[in-house]
């Protein structure tokens, strides 16, 4: 009889654990999405505040002015940024890093869409297709991402950190970062866009691991467990500060030297790939995933990459359905007549130019995710 009762209790505990895992997954998903909305919206609020100051004739931030400190819209943007960062931090405590990190791309999408509505900035056909692909890719990743956490306490985290696989991975990451910092960067950092981005990306894998551990520590503290006396929590905090400082330093260098429209998508790809690799090794998030889920997750990630690339790489090109229609009519006219007169060509060319002139607006300002933060050219 006792054996049957124990079996039933075990099954009940497993069922409760699975339900709790799914519950935590959806909490983490909601936090990750809300983080992207807050961070993307903060960019719009801060820029609206800066544009309002520019219309008033105040000294702009890029010229050394600090009038934005008196603008409530700028402060609203800063608070929105803080809320987004807090939500992103908390998301790692509930959901797998394989899910949370790629969803950071949604903040770029939110900024692009809101800019087209509230800042009258142009979002061309490539940008709209990029937004659609990013949404489809994110949805695919959410469907196929691992639903259960492999680590639920600092004690389990400490065991994972001394796992031989992760020790080898972390050692390689540190060696690669040091080689790039002290050997490659002084020689090629000013000319090769991949040097500084590689440093940020490999260090980013360790920073996300630290964030994950600290999130678990905070969750344990809320549950009433003693975490202040646990040295692992303090080690993770120091590691996070060191990693984030290094990332910000070298990402700023990359943004200062190279075009932001190139830095942002390349950094997203490198950083997310590094985090996914670290998650697979440290948290073993991929062990219980079927082949269809692995393929779905990777496909979703690649779809987001294509979307981000389209959103950034062609943002200064004026392409719309109207201009495509004009081009198609011109090609059809040429194909039907074999040759076309100069007069007809000039009319079509002029029509094409008129459409472009009507659609011409302020170029979409570059948005970059710096370890979870956004920046615009007016902020500097």
Backbone torsions as a table, in degrees:
resi	resn	phi	psi	omega
1	UNK	NA	-44.5	179.4
2	UNK	-62.5	-36.0	179.7
3	UNK	-62.9	-42.4	179.2
4	UNK	-63.9	-43.0	179.8
5	UNK	-63.2	-43.0	178.3
6	UNK	-62.8	-39.1	178.7
7	UNK	-63.9	-42.6	179.1
8	UNK	-65.4	-40.6	178.4
9	UNK	-63.8	-40.1	179.3
10	UNK	-63.1	-45.3	178.9
11	UNK	-62.9	-40.4	179.2
12	UNK	-63.7	-40.4	179.4
13	UNK	-65.5	-40.6	178.1
14	UNK	-64.0	-41.9	179.4
15	UNK	-64.4	-42.0	178.0
16	UNK	-63.0	-39.9	-180.0
17	UNK	-65.0	-40.2	178.2
18	UNK	-65.9	-42.4	177.8
19	UNK	-62.7	-40.7	179.3
20	UNK	-65.2	-38.5	178.4
21	UNK	-62.3	-43.3	178.1
22	UNK	-66.6	-37.8	178.8
23	UNK	-62.9	-45.0	177.8
24	UNK	-64.0	-37.1	-179.9
25	UNK	-59.6	-46.9	-177.9
26	UNK	-71.3	-31.1	173.7
27	UNK	-63.6	-47.0	178.5
28	UNK	-61.9	-39.5	178.1
29	UNK	-62.9	-45.5	179.1
30	UNK	-62.8	-40.2	178.8
31	UNK	-65.5	-40.8	-179.9
32	UNK	-65.0	-42.3	179.3
33	UNK	-68.0	-43.8	178.6
34	UNK	-64.0	-33.6	176.6
35	UNK	-60.6	-45.2	179.4
36	UNK	-64.0	-38.4	179.5
37	UNK	-66.6	-44.8	179.6
38	UNK	-64.4	-44.7	-177.6
39	UNK	-68.6	-43.5	177.1
40	UNK	-63.3	-40.1	178.0
41	UNK	-68.9	-30.5	-179.6
42	UNK	-63.9	-35.7	177.3
43	UNK	-60.2	-43.4	-179.2
44	UNK	-66.0	-45.1	-178.8
45	UNK	-63.1	-44.6	-179.2
46	UNK	-65.3	-40.2	-178.9
47	UNK	-70.9	-37.3	175.2
48	UNK	-59.2	-41.6	177.7
49	UNK	-63.9	-42.4	179.7
50	UNK	-66.7	-38.5	177.8
51	UNK	-67.4	-36.5	177.2
52	UNK	-63.6	-41.2	177.4
53	UNK	-65.0	-38.5	179.4
54	UNK	-63.4	-38.5	178.5
55	UNK	-67.7	-29.0	178.2
56	UNK	-78.4	-10.6	-179.7
57	UNK	88.9	11.9	179.5
58	UNK	-72.4	155.3	177.7
59	UNK	-64.3	126.9	-174.6
60	UNK	-75.7	157.6	-177.4
61	UNK	-61.5	-37.2	179.9
62	UNK	-66.6	-17.1	178.8
63	UNK	-101.9	11.2	177.3
64	UNK	96.2	2.9	-179.5
65	UNK	-78.2	155.3	179.6
66	UNK	-128.0	26.6	-179.6
67	UNK	-65.9	-20.8	-179.8
68	UNK	-62.7	-19.1	178.7
69	UNK	-67.9	-16.1	177.8
70	UNK	-101.5	3.4	-177.7
71	UNK	-99.4	121.0	-174.8
72	UNK	-67.9	-30.9	178.5
73	UNK	-64.0	-38.1	178.5
74	UNK	-65.3	-40.2	178.8
75	UNK	-67.9	-35.6	175.8
76	UNK	-62.7	-39.8	176.7
77	UNK	-64.4	-39.5	179.5
78	UNK	-65.5	-41.9	178.0
79	UNK	-65.4	-38.3	176.9
80	UNK	-63.7	-39.4	176.4
81	UNK	-61.4	-44.5	178.9
82	UNK	-62.2	-40.8	178.2
83	UNK	-64.3	-39.4	178.5
84	UNK	-65.0	-41.9	179.1
85	UNK	-65.5	-40.4	178.7
86	UNK	-63.6	-42.1	178.4
87	UNK	-65.4	-39.1	178.6
88	UNK	-65.1	-40.8	177.9
89	UNK	-62.1	-44.7	-178.2
90	UNK	-69.1	-30.3	-178.1
91	UNK	-60.6	-35.2	-179.7
92	UNK	-66.8	-22.3	179.7
93	UNK	-77.1	-19.4	-175.6
94	UNK	-111.5	-39.3	-173.7
95	UNK	-111.5	157.3	178.0
96	UNK	-62.8	147.0	178.1
97	UNK	-63.3	-26.7	177.2
98	UNK	-60.1	-27.5	178.8
99	UNK	-91.9	-46.6	-171.1
100	UNK	-66.5	-46.7	-174.1
101	UNK	-62.1	-50.2	179.5
102	UNK	-61.9	-30.3	-179.6
103	UNK	-67.9	-10.5	175.3
104	UNK	-60.9	-22.4	178.5
105	UNK	-64.5	-22.2	-179.1
106	UNK	-64.5	-26.2	178.8
107	UNK	-65.2	-36.5	175.3
108	UNK	-65.2	-41.6	178.8
109	UNK	-63.5	-44.8	179.5
110	UNK	-59.9	-43.1	179.0
111	UNK	-63.3	-41.3	-179.2
112	UNK	-63.7	-45.3	-178.5
113	UNK	-67.7	-46.6	-179.5
114	UNK	-65.4	-34.1	178.6
115	UNK	-63.0	-37.4	-179.0
116	UNK	-68.6	-24.3	-178.6
117	UNK	-95.8	-42.0	-172.5
118	UNK	-102.1	-18.8	179.6
119	UNK	-114.8	6.1	-179.1
120	UNK	50.1	34.3	176.6
121	UNK	-89.9	145.0	-173.0
122	UNK	-74.4	132.4	171.6
123	UNK	-119.5	101.1	-173.2
124	UNK	-77.1	-175.8	-176.3
125	UNK	-62.1	-40.0	177.1
126	UNK	-60.3	-42.3	-179.8
127	UNK	-63.6	-40.6	179.2
128	UNK	-66.1	-41.6	176.1
129	UNK	-64.1	-38.1	177.3
130	UNK	-62.2	-42.2	177.7
131	UNK	-62.7	-43.8	179.8
132	UNK	-62.0	-44.4	179.6
133	UNK	-65.5	-37.2	178.4
134	UNK	-64.1	-40.0	178.4
135	UNK	-66.4	-44.1	179.2
136	UNK	-63.6	-43.2	178.9
137	UNK	-64.1	-41.6	178.9
138	UNK	-64.5	-41.6	178.4
139	UNK	-62.1	-41.9	178.8
140	UNK	-62.5	-41.4	179.6
141	UNK	-66.6	-38.6	179.0
142	UNK	-63.5	-41.0	-178.5
143	UNK	-65.5	-39.4	-172.5
144	UNK	-101.9	-2.1	-178.3
145	UNK	-67.7	153.7	176.8
146	UNK	-61.6	135.4	-174.0
147	UNK	-93.8	-15.6	-174.5
148	UNK	-117.6	143.3	178.4
149	UNK	-83.3	144.8	176.7
150	UNK	-96.9	-13.4	-178.7
151	UNK	-129.9	127.9	-178.4
152	UNK	-129.2	1.3	179.6
153	UNK	-153.4	164.0	179.1
154	UNK	-66.2	-30.4	178.2
155	UNK	-63.3	-43.2	177.2
156	UNK	-67.6	-35.7	178.2
157	UNK	-63.0	-41.8	179.9
158	UNK	-62.9	-36.4	177.7
159	UNK	-67.3	-39.0	179.8
160	UNK	-66.5	-36.1	-175.9
161	UNK	-67.9	-24.9	178.8
162	UNK	-98.4	7.4	176.1
163	UNK	-63.6	134.2	-176.6
164	UNK	-54.8	-37.4	-179.9
165	UNK	-62.3	-44.8	-179.7
166	UNK	-72.3	-35.8	178.2
167	UNK	-59.7	-43.8	177.7
168	UNK	-64.0	-44.0	179.7
169	UNK	-61.7	-48.4	-179.2
170	UNK	-63.3	-39.1	178.3
171	UNK	-62.8	-44.1	178.3
172	UNK	-63.4	-40.4	179.0
173	UNK	-61.1	-46.6	-179.1
174	UNK	-65.3	-41.3	179.0
175	UNK	-62.9	-47.2	179.1
176	UNK	-61.3	-43.0	180.0
177	UNK	-63.2	-43.6	-179.6
178	UNK	-65.4	-39.6	178.3
179	UNK	-63.7	-43.8	179.8
180	UNK	-67.2	-37.9	-177.4
181	UNK	-69.7	-45.3	-171.7
182	UNK	-98.7	-17.9	-177.1
183	UNK	-114.6	-54.5	-173.4
184	UNK	-78.3	-44.8	-175.7
185	UNK	-58.9	-46.0	179.4
186	UNK	-60.7	-26.9	-176.7
187	UNK	-93.4	-41.0	-171.2
188	UNK	-123.4	-0.1	-176.2
189	UNK	-61.8	-32.1	-177.7
190	UNK	-79.7	-14.2	-175.1
191	UNK	-119.1	-22.8	-177.4
192	UNK	-112.1	118.9	-175.7
193	UNK	-66.8	-22.4	-175.1
194	UNK	-78.6	-17.4	-173.6
195	UNK	-66.6	-59.5	-178.0
196	UNK	-65.7	-36.5	-179.6
197	UNK	-66.1	-37.4	177.7
198	UNK	-63.4	-42.3	177.8
199	UNK	-59.0	-48.2	-179.7
200	UNK	-61.6	-39.8	-173.5
201	UNK	-71.7	-46.3	-178.1
202	UNK	-68.1	-37.7	175.9
203	UNK	-67.8	-31.5	179.8
204	UNK	-60.7	-32.0	177.9
205	UNK	-61.5	-41.1	178.8
206	UNK	-71.2	-35.9	-179.6
207	UNK	-65.4	-39.3	177.9
208	UNK	-65.9	-37.1	176.4
209	UNK	-61.6	-41.6	177.8
210	UNK	-65.0	-42.2	178.1
211	UNK	-61.4	-42.2	179.2
212	UNK	-60.2	-46.5	179.9
213	UNK	-64.4	-42.3	179.4
214	UNK	-66.7	-36.0	176.8
215	UNK	-62.8	-40.6	176.8
216	UNK	-65.5	-38.6	178.6
217	UNK	-63.0	-41.8	178.4
218	UNK	-64.7	-40.6	178.9
219	UNK	-64.4	-38.4	176.2
220	UNK	-64.7	-40.0	179.8
221	UNK	-63.9	-40.3	178.2
222	UNK	-64.3	-33.6	179.4
223	UNK	-76.8	-2.0	177.1
224	UNK	95.7	5.6	179.1
225	UNK	-83.2	149.1	-179.8
226	UNK	-81.8	116.2	-179.9
227	UNK	-121.2	-14.2	-177.9
228	UNK	-65.2	-37.1	-178.1
229	UNK	-82.9	-5.4	179.7
230	UNK	-82.3	116.3	-177.0
231	UNK	-65.0	-22.2	-178.6
232	UNK	-62.1	-38.6	179.3
233	UNK	-60.1	-42.5	179.9
234	UNK	-70.9	-35.8	176.7
235	UNK	-63.3	-43.1	178.5
236	UNK	-63.9	-37.5	179.6
237	UNK	-65.4	-45.8	178.3
238	UNK	-63.6	-42.1	178.4
239	UNK	-61.9	-38.9	179.1
240	UNK	-64.6	-44.6	179.5
241	UNK	-60.7	-44.2	-179.5
242	UNK	-65.2	-43.5	-178.8
243	UNK	-66.7	-45.5	-178.4
244	UNK	-65.2	-39.9	178.4
245	UNK	-61.2	-42.6	178.5
246	UNK	-65.4	-43.2	179.6
247	UNK	-60.9	-49.1	-177.9
248	UNK	-61.7	-40.9	-178.6
249	UNK	-60.2	-50.4	-175.4
250	UNK	-81.1	-26.1	174.7
251	UNK	-70.2	-38.0	175.2
252	UNK	-61.3	-39.2	177.6
253	UNK	-63.4	-42.7	179.3
254	UNK	-63.9	-42.7	-179.9
255	UNK	-68.0	-30.7	-178.9
256	UNK	-73.3	-31.7	-174.5
257	UNK	-94.9	-41.8	-171.4
258	UNK	-110.3	164.7	-179.0
259	UNK	-64.8	129.8	-178.2
260	UNK	-61.5	-33.5	-179.8
261	UNK	-64.9	-19.1	174.3
262	UNK	-94.5	-40.0	-177.1
263	UNK	-63.0	-44.5	-173.9
264	UNK	-61.2	-53.9	-179.7
265	UNK	-66.7	-36.5	179.7
266	UNK	-66.1	-42.6	179.0
267	UNK	-63.9	-40.9	178.9
268	UNK	-59.6	-45.9	-178.5
269	UNK	-63.8	-49.7	-178.4
270	UNK	-64.7	-46.7	-176.7
271	UNK	-63.7	-47.6	-178.3
272	UNK	-66.1	-39.9	177.0
273	UNK	-61.1	-41.4	178.9
274	UNK	-63.8	-42.4	-179.8
275	UNK	-67.5	-41.5	178.6
276	UNK	-62.0	-39.2	178.1
277	UNK	-65.1	-44.3	179.1
278	UNK	-63.3	-41.1	-180.0
279	UNK	-63.6	-39.6	179.6
280	UNK	-64.7	-31.9	-177.0
281	UNK	-87.4	-47.1	-174.6
282	UNK	-80.8	-52.4	-173.0
283	UNK	-91.8	-7.0	179.1
284	UNK	54.2	38.2	-176.3
285	UNK	-71.2	-18.9	-175.4
286	UNK	-95.8	-7.9	-174.1
287	UNK	-63.9	-37.2	-175.3
288	UNK	-98.7	11.6	178.7
289	UNK	-90.9	137.0	176.1
290	UNK	-74.4	169.8	-179.0
291	UNK	-61.1	-36.9	180.0
292	UNK	-66.6	-36.9	178.7
293	UNK	-70.0	-38.1	177.9
294	UNK	-63.8	-46.8	179.2
295	UNK	-63.2	-41.6	179.0
296	UNK	-63.4	-42.2	179.2
297	UNK	-63.5	-46.6	179.7
298	UNK	-65.8	-38.2	178.5
299	UNK	-65.3	-42.1	176.9
300	UNK	-62.0	-41.4	178.9
301	UNK	-63.0	-45.3	179.1
302	UNK	-64.6	-35.2	177.7
303	UNK	-65.7	-40.5	176.8
304	UNK	-63.2	-40.3	179.4
305	UNK	-59.2	-46.8	179.0
306	UNK	-62.3	-41.4	179.1
307	UNK	-62.7	-45.8	178.9
308	UNK	-63.7	-38.2	178.8
309	UNK	-62.8	-46.3	179.1
310	UNK	-63.8	-36.4	-177.7
311	UNK	-67.4	-34.1	-174.6
312	UNK	-100.7	-43.2	-169.7
313	UNK	-67.5	-29.9	-175.4
314	UNK	-115.6	23.1	-173.6
315	UNK	-68.0	-22.0	-178.5
316	UNK	-96.6	5.1	179.3
317	UNK	-98.8	127.8	-177.9
318	UNK	-85.0	95.1	179.9
319	UNK	-129.8	129.0	177.7
320	UNK	-144.8	175.4	177.9
321	UNK	-64.1	-33.3	-179.9
322	UNK	-66.0	-45.2	179.5
323	UNK	-67.3	-34.1	176.6
324	UNK	-66.3	-37.5	178.7
325	UNK	-64.1	-41.3	178.2
326	UNK	-63.2	-43.4	179.7
327	UNK	-63.8	-39.7	179.4
328	UNK	-66.1	-39.0	178.2
329	UNK	-65.0	-39.1	179.5
330	UNK	-64.6	-43.7	179.9
331	UNK	-66.2	-38.4	178.3
332	UNK	-65.9	-38.3	179.5
333	UNK	-65.5	-42.9	178.9
334	UNK	-65.4	-41.8	-178.3
335	UNK	-65.6	-37.6	-177.7
336	UNK	-72.9	-34.4	-177.4
337	UNK	-96.5	-9.8	-176.8
338	UNK	78.6	-51.4	175.2
339	UNK	-131.2	161.9	178.9
340	UNK	-131.9	145.5	180.0
341	UNK	-74.1	160.0	179.6
342	UNK	-62.9	-34.2	-178.5
343	UNK	-64.4	-45.2	179.0
344	UNK	-63.7	-40.7	-179.7
345	UNK	-63.5	-41.1	-179.5
346	UNK	-64.8	-37.1	178.4
347	UNK	-63.7	-46.0	179.4
348	UNK	-64.8	-41.0	179.0
349	UNK	-62.2	-41.8	179.2
350	UNK	-66.0	-39.0	178.2
351	UNK	-62.7	-40.5	178.3
352	UNK	-62.1	-42.8	-179.9
353	UNK	-66.1	-37.8	179.8
354	UNK	-62.9	-41.5	178.8
355	UNK	-63.1	-43.2	-179.8
356	UNK	-63.5	-40.1	179.9
357	UNK	-63.8	-38.2	-179.5
358	UNK	-67.7	-31.1	-176.3
359	UNK	-91.5	-7.6	-175.3
360	UNK	-68.2	127.8	178.3
361	UNK	-141.9	-168.4	177.0
362	UNK	-65.6	134.1	178.7
363	UNK	-65.1	145.0	179.4
364	UNK	-63.7	123.7	-176.9
365	UNK	-68.5	142.8	-177.9
366	UNK	-66.3	136.1	177.5
367	UNK	-122.2	130.7	-179.6
368	UNK	-130.0	139.4	177.9
369	UNK	-94.0	106.7	-179.3
370	UNK	-99.8	91.6	-178.6
371	UNK	51.0	41.7	178.9
372	UNK	99.1	5.3	178.6
373	UNK	-120.5	159.1	-179.4
374	UNK	-116.4	152.1	177.5
375	UNK	-145.0	151.1	175.7
376	UNK	-126.6	166.8	-176.8
377	UNK	-66.5	-25.1	-179.6
378	UNK	-77.4	-14.5	-179.8
379	UNK	-80.4	-10.5	-174.0
380	UNK	-111.0	NA	NA
